Every structure is written in structure tokens, then in C-alpha cells.
Amino acid sequence: MDEELRSLTERRLRNEAGASAAYERLLATGDVEELAAALTEPGQPLWARELVAFRLGVAGDRRAFEALVLLLNHRDPQRCASAAYALARLDDPRTARAAAALATNELRVAYALHPVRLLVELRAPEAVPALITTLRRRLRPHDPYRRVALACVEGLGALGDVRAREVLTDALAHPALAQAAAGALKRLPGPRAPRE
């Protein structure tokens, strides 16, 4: 899967760059200093910043952190996915806090799917409280962000933290989430609520 995502990202960016020699140079170079310089160079197109941030992030170079966090909250889901992939490999202690802030930002909830998934992958202390907060807000009537809610439900099940029991139980009342919530509740340790 890692190589597949890398290939998809590179193919999409190659299409955006056109027949650009700059793209080929940034893709081929092994010089992290050249990549870092391109990341902060004024006037760089978005595809170049994404390519450089992605490569630096996967290489574990923390200079990519700010650019990757901006891309994690981008309106283009593919950019969000590649940023989340790179951030998960960056091993920067700021990542979980940034992902939690993006996941719980009600003004940007339309773009919270990848931050939620990243939090689950990181399994950081910030993950469960952020997912509970985000899911609780998605349980309002007529909330349009069911994919985010479902990602929270599935993530809370994967994390297996008992603090999620109440919000997962509440999610059972929502037809679009009920099956996933029941499965997530089964994954939590400890006593289960009695059946009616």
C-alpha cells in the first residue's frame, strides 16, 4: 500500500506539473537540502510544495511539518491523503496535536476525514478525546458529515478506549452509524451494557 500511495501521489503531481523539468529534478534529487530549499522558495507552485513536503516527510525531515499540516487541511482529498501518509511517517511530536486541532475545528469539518484517520494511525493520547469531540458534534440531526462520523466511530473502535463507550452508544441511534458503532462497542474492553 505504501508504494501504491507514493505512486498515485507522484502520478497526480506529474500531471499537475506538466512536462516540467523542475518536477523531474525535485523527484530525482536525493539532496534533502535542495528539497528543503525548494519548500521555502517563493513562487513555488502547489504541486512542487506538495512533492517536496511529501518526500521530506517520508524521509523523516521535520522541516516538512508545517507544509504537511497545511496540506492535511486542504480542500483536495488527495492532497490530504498524501499529507496524512507523510505525517504518519514523519515522527514529529507535534503531529497528533495538529491533527486533533484540525479534526475538532468545526469551521473546517468538511476536511476532517484525513486528520481523524491520521489520529487513529498515530494512536497518540490526543486521539480519543479528539475523536469523541468530533463524533459528538456529528450526532446532531441532519449533520451532513457522515463520512467523518463513520471514521470517528471506526477509529474509536480501533483504539479500544473505554472513554468512547458513551458516544458510541449514542451513535447506535443513528441508522448510518449503528452497525459500525455496534462493532466498535464490541472492541472496547470491560463490561458491556445489558441487552434490553
C-alpha positions as CSV (number, residue, x, y, z in Angstrom):
1,M,0.0,0.0,0.0
2,D,2.8,2.4,0.8
3,E,4.3,2.1,-2.7
4,E,0.8,2.4,-4.2
5,L,0.1,5.7,-2.5
6,R,3.5,7.0,-3.4
7,S,3.0,6.1,-7.0
8,L,-0.5,7.7,-7.1
9,T,0.8,10.9,-5.5
10,E,3.7,11.1,-7.9
11,R,1.4,10.4,-10.9
12,R,-1.1,13.1,-9.9
13,L,1.7,15.7,-9.3
14,R,3.4,14.8,-12.6
15,N,0.1,15.6,-14.3
16,E,-0.2,18.9,-12.5
17,A,3.4,19.8,-13.3
18,G,3.0,19.0,-17.0
19,A,6.3,18.4,-18.8
20,S,8.3,20.3,-16.2
21,A,12.0,19.8,-15.8
22,A,11.6,21.1,-12.3
23,Y,9.3,18.2,-11.4
24,E,11.8,15.7,-12.7
25,R,14.6,17.4,-10.8
26,L,12.6,17.5,-7.5
27,L,11.6,13.9,-7.9
28,A,15.1,12.6,-8.7
29,T,17.2,14.5,-6.2
30,G,18.4,12.8,-3.1
31,D,19.7,16.0,-1.6
32,V,17.4,16.9,1.3
33,E,18.9,20.4,1.5
34,E,17.8,21.0,-2.1
35,L,14.3,19.8,-1.2
36,A,14.2,21.9,1.9
37,A,15.2,25.0,0.0
38,A,12.5,24.3,-2.6
39,L,10.0,24.0,0.2
40,T,10.5,27.6,1.3
41,E,11.4,29.2,-2.0
42,P,9.0,32.0,-3.0
43,G,6.8,31.5,-6.0
44,Q,6.8,27.7,-6.0
45,P,3.6,26.1,-7.4
46,L,1.4,24.0,-5.1
47,W,2.5,20.7,-6.8
48,A,6.1,21.5,-6.1
49,R,5.5,22.3,-2.4
50,E,3.4,19.1,-2.0
51,L,6.1,16.9,-3.7
52,V,8.9,18.3,-1.6
53,A,6.9,18.2,1.6
54,F,5.9,14.6,0.9
55,R,9.4,13.5,0.1
56,L,10.9,15.2,3.2
57,G,8.1,13.9,5.4
58,V,8.5,10.3,4.3
59,A,12.3,10.8,4.9
60,G,11.6,11.9,8.4
61,D,12.8,15.5,7.9
62,R,10.8,17.7,10.3
63,R,11.2,20.8,8.2
64,A,8.2,19.5,6.2
65,F,5.9,19.6,9.2
66,E,4.2,23.0,8.6
67,A,3.7,22.4,4.9
68,L,2.2,18.9,5.5
69,V,-0.2,20.2,8.2
70,L,-1.4,22.8,5.7
71,L,-1.9,20.1,3.1
72,L,-3.7,17.9,5.6
73,N,-6.4,20.5,5.8
74,H,-6.6,21.2,2.0
75,R,-9.9,21.0,0.1
76,D,-8.5,18.4,-2.3
77,P,-8.9,15.0,-0.6
78,Q,-5.9,13.5,-2.5
79,R,-3.6,16.2,-1.1
80,C,-5.0,15.5,2.4
81,A,-4.3,11.8,2.0
82,S,-0.7,12.2,0.8
83,A,-0.1,14.7,3.7
84,A,-1.5,12.3,6.2
85,Y,0.6,9.5,4.8
86,A,3.8,11.6,5.1
87,L,2.9,13.0,8.6
88,A,2.4,9.5,9.9
89,R,6.0,8.7,8.9
90,L,7.5,12.0,9.9
91,D,7.6,11.0,13.6
92,D,7.2,14.6,14.8
93,P,5.7,15.0,18.3
94,R,3.6,18.0,17.1
95,T,1.7,15.9,14.6
96,A,-1.0,14.5,16.9
97,R,-1.8,17.9,18.4
98,A,-2.1,19.4,15.0
99,A,-4.3,16.6,13.7
100,A,-6.5,16.9,16.8
101,A,-6.9,20.6,16.2
102,L,-7.9,20.1,12.6
103,A,-10.3,17.2,13.4
104,T,-12.1,19.2,16.0
105,N,-12.2,22.5,14.1
106,E,-15.9,22.9,13.4
107,L,-15.3,25.6,10.7
108,R,-13.2,23.0,8.7
109,V,-15.2,19.9,9.5
110,A,-15.6,19.2,5.8
111,Y,-11.9,18.4,5.6
112,A,-11.7,16.5,8.9
113,L,-11.7,13.0,7.4
114,H,-8.0,12.6,7.0
115,P,-7.0,14.2,10.3
116,V,-9.3,11.8,12.0
117,R,-7.8,8.8,10.2
118,L,-4.3,10.1,11.0
119,L,-5.1,10.3,14.7
120,V,-6.2,6.7,14.7
121,E,-3.0,5.7,12.9
122,L,-0.8,7.6,15.4
123,R,-2.6,6.2,18.4
124,A,-1.5,9.3,20.3
125,P,-3.0,10.5,23.7
126,E,-4.9,13.3,21.8
127,A,-6.7,10.8,19.5
128,V,-9.5,9.5,21.7
129,P,-10.6,12.9,23.1
130,A,-10.5,14.5,19.6
131,L,-12.5,11.7,18.0
132,I,-15.1,11.8,20.8
133,T,-15.5,15.5,20.4
134,T,-15.8,15.3,16.7
135,L,-18.2,12.4,16.8
136,R,-20.4,14.0,19.4
137,R,-20.8,17.0,17.1
138,R,-21.7,14.8,14.2
139,L,-24.6,13.2,16.1
140,R,-26.7,16.3,15.7
141,P,-29.8,15.9,13.5
142,H,-29.2,16.3,9.8
143,D,-25.5,16.6,10.1
144,P,-24.0,16.3,6.5
145,Y,-20.6,14.9,7.5
146,R,-21.5,11.2,7.9
147,R,-18.1,10.1,6.4
148,V,-16.3,12.0,9.2
149,A,-18.7,10.5,11.8
150,L,-18.1,7.0,10.5
151,A,-14.4,7.5,10.5
152,C,-14.7,8.5,14.2
153,V,-16.8,5.5,15.1
154,E,-14.4,3.1,13.3
155,G,-11.4,4.9,14.8
156,L,-12.7,4.7,18.3
157,G,-13.4,1.0,17.9
158,A,-9.8,0.5,16.6
159,L,-8.4,2.5,19.5
160,G,-10.4,0.4,22.0
161,D,-10.6,3.1,24.7
162,V,-13.4,2.8,27.3
163,R,-13.9,6.6,27.3
164,A,-15.6,6.2,23.9
165,R,-18.4,3.9,25.3
166,E,-20.9,6.7,25.9
167,V,-20.6,8.4,22.5
168,L,-20.5,5.1,20.7
169,T,-23.7,4.1,22.5
170,D,-25.3,7.3,21.4
171,A,-24.2,6.6,17.8
172,L,-26.3,3.4,17.9
173,A,-29.4,5.6,17.5
174,H,-28.2,6.9,14.0
175,P,-29.0,4.4,11.3
176,A,-26.0,5.3,9.2
177,L,-23.7,4.7,12.1
178,A,-25.4,1.9,14.1
179,Q,-23.7,-1.1,12.6
180,A,-20.2,0.4,12.9
181,A,-21.0,1.7,16.4
182,A,-22.1,-1.8,17.5
183,G,-18.9,-3.3,16.1
184,A,-16.8,-0.6,17.8
185,L,-18.5,-1.2,21.1
186,K,-17.7,-4.9,20.9
187,R,-14.0,-3.9,20.7
188,L,-14.0,-2.0,23.9
189,P,-12.7,-3.7,27.0
190,G,-14.7,-4.1,30.1
191,P,-18.4,-4.7,30.9
192,R,-20.9,-4.1,28.2
193,A,-24.3,-2.5,28.7
194,P,-27.1,-5.1,29.4
195,R,-29.3,-6.0,26.5
196,E,-32.9,-5.0,26.5
